């Protein structure tokens, strides 16, 4: 049966476009047959809005390890159960960034694109997007913790070759040398955006507990998340 060979689920504004560009440099690793990095479909299948085949047919058994990296999946409550059913064996890839910096990057991207949400959707959705520990727990409960490959963006920037090589091994291909590692992704934020009074401090309070759980439960090194520091 057709199915993704790897599934990237998040997090938004955590370098997922950059990392996917590196991952698909391998001649045997690719995206769905429509060439999209983000299919934005698995959660729609989960919610009964589109049929299974609309998603699965994008990943034929043609010798290419095809995958999908849609950050929406990590924070969507219905997606883990759909992944357990439709993507039963593939590694689940997660890339996490300092949640305070991730929030600001998301707001900058919205400003860059001139996107307008009805108030208070952006603050509510982007706040929830940084609750990584809760989201990972939901995914692990559905697909199994052993399938989760969780990476910290600030760490892999120091050695992207090693990080990508590990994912290639997970999908069953031998590593190759990367090219143009520092190339800026097409989703980079250009516009500026500034904090409203008290918002950053509120996020720090909420996210510090999440970061502690990531260290304790997932063994992640989040010492580079300077956005969580007071002051």
N, C-alpha and C positions, 0 to 999 in steps of 0.2 A: 504494500500500500504506500502511496506517496505520503511523504511527511518531511518536515525540515530535519536536516542533519545537525543543526544547532539552532538555538533560540535565544536571542538577546532580549532582555525584558526591561532594562533600565540602567541607570536612572536618567531622566531628562536633564539636559545641560551638564552632563558628566563626561563629555568627550566620546560619546557613543558613535557619532558620525566619523570622527577622526579614527577611532579604533576599528570600526567596520571597514573603513577604507584600507587600513593596514591589513586586516584579516583577509580581505578579498584580493590582496595582491598575489596570493597563492594561486597557481593555475588550476588547482583542483577544488578551490573553495569559491563559492559565489552566492548571489542573491536569488530570489525567486525568478521565474522565467520572465517576469515583467520588468526586472532590473531595479526594483524599488528596494531601498534599504529598510524603510518602514512600511509594512503592509497595512497596518492599522485595521486588521481584520479579526484577529483571534478573539478579542473582546467582543466584537460584534457577533461572531459565531456563538460565543458563550452566552450572550444575551438573546439569542434566537433571532437576530436581525438578518443574518445571511446564512446559507447552508454550508455545511462542512466542506463541500467540494470547492466552493469559491476560494477557500484557503489552501486546502491540500493539493489541488491541481497545480499550484504554483511551484511545487517541489517534486518533480518527477524523479524516478530512479534512473537517472541518465549518467551516473558516474561522477557528477559534480556534487560536492557537499554544499548544498544550498541552504541558506538560512534567512532569518528575518530578525531585525533588531528594532523593535518598536518600544520606546520608553513608556508609553501609555500603559503597557501591560503590567508593569511592576505595581502601579498604584490602583489598578482596576480590580475590584473585589471578585468579579466573576471569572477573570482570566485564568487563575491557577487551575481550577477544575477542568476547564477546556483544554489546557495544555497537558494535563495528566491523561486525558482521553485521546487527544489527537497527536501529541508529540511524546510518545511513551518512553523513548529511549535516549533522546538527544540531550547533550549537556545544556543546562540553563545558565546563560552568561549574564552577569550583573556587574556594572561599573558604577561605583559610588564616588561622589565628590563632596567636599566640605559643604554641608547642607545650607549654611548661611550664604556662602558664595554662590552655590547652586541657585538659591532663591533669587539673588540679585541678578544673576545671569539670565534667568528666565524672564524677569521683568524687563531687562535690557533688550532681550530678543523680541519681546512683544512690542516694545517701543520702536525697535529697528524695522519691524514689519508693519507698523501702524495698526496693530491688532487691537481691537476694542472688545472687551467682554462686558456683559452687564454686571454692575457692582452687586455683591462683593466677590464674584467668582474668582478673579485672579488671585486675590489674597488667600481665599479659602483653599483653592486647589493647589496653589504653590506652597502653602504651608504644609498641607498633607503630603505633598510630594517628598518632603524631607524626613518623613517618619519611616526611615529605612528598616529599622529593626522589626517593627510591626509588619511591614510588607514582606520582608524575607521570611518571617515566621509563617505567614499565610501561604506563601509559595512552598516552603519546605513541608508543610503539613499536607499539601496536595500532591507534590511530585516526588518528595523524598529529598532529604538534605544532601544525600550523597551525589545527587545530580547537579547541585548548585555550585557554580564556580564564581565566587564573589571576589572582585578586584577593587582596589582603591586607586582612583585616578591619579592622585598626587604621587603615589608610589610608582605606577607604571610609566609615568612621564620620564622617570629617571632611566628606565631600561625597557623601552617598548618592544625591542626585539625578543627579549626573554619572555615577556608577557604574551605576545602574540604566538610565539613558538609553543608555549604551553597549551594554548587553545587549539592550535593546529594538531598537537598530539592527541588532544581529547577527541577531535573529530576524525582521527585516523590517518593523518598525512604527515609526511616528514617536513621539518622546517626548511624555509628558503630565506635568503637574505632580503631584508626590507629595503625599499627605496623611498626617498622623499618623506622621511619620517616627520619632519618638522612642518610639512605643508599645512597651511591653514585650511580648515574645513569650510564647506559652503554655508554652514549654519552658524558661523561666528556672529556674535553680537557686535553691532556698530554704534548704536545710539547710547546715550547716557541715561542713567536713572539713579535717583538718590533716595535714601531712606527717609521715611516719614518718622517723626519723633516717637521713640519707644518701640517701633516695629522690630528693629534688629535685636534689641535687648529681650523682647518677648520670645523671638525665635531661638535665641541662645539658651534660654531657660528650658524650652521644650526639647531642643535637640541634644542638649548635653546628656540627658538620660538615655536617649536613643544611641548616642555614641558609646556610652558606657556598656550598653548591651551588645553592641557590635564587637567591642573588644572582648567582653567576657564570653559571649555565646558563639561568636563566629571567628574569634582569634584574629581580628583585623587590627592593623596598626593605623590608628587615626590621629597620631600625634601631629601630623601635618595640617590638620584642620584648624588653622589659626582663627578662623571666623567664629569659633565657639568661645574664644577667650574674652573675658570681660575687659572693658576699657577701650 
